[in-house]
């Protein structure tokens, strides 16, 4: 038989492990701006997850995988921290984010949920890498916009005769 303290801790741990995904999904699913349609869920898979109700921080460690279908985001990292009060997620350790075919890779990537914005930082020394898909329509429109801003090319420029040599002042 288990001592009462261990039994209580075991029940608390099991309760937290069951509530953690719901808490994380519920907090992300209720943005401060009006939302139409069903609630949005974000799922986090990892080796270990911890939640601190006092600070509102949820930490996932080890083989972290995030899936946020409402915004078509998938991510992997060594660690993820969700700051429920600030509504941001910090991914660290060989982070890879994929959204609608576009990808972002860095050592640390912060996702600002309400803004839908990523901030990526490299490992020192290093760089951040991003790969974007450019739709053919967008590419053609961009070329037309750039082409209309350029002055027309003159294949036969007017040749001016040389200026008369200046005479030196005396």
Secondary structure as UniProt FT lines:
FT   HELIX           4..29
FT   STRAND          43..45
FT   STRAND          48..52
FT   TURN            53..56
FT   STRAND          57..68
FT   HELIX           69..71
FT   STRAND          73..83
FT   TURN            84..87
FT   STRAND          88..99
FT   TURN            100..101
FT   STRAND          102..112
FT   TURN            113..116
FT   STRAND          117..121
FT   STRAND          129..131
FT   HELIX           136..149
//
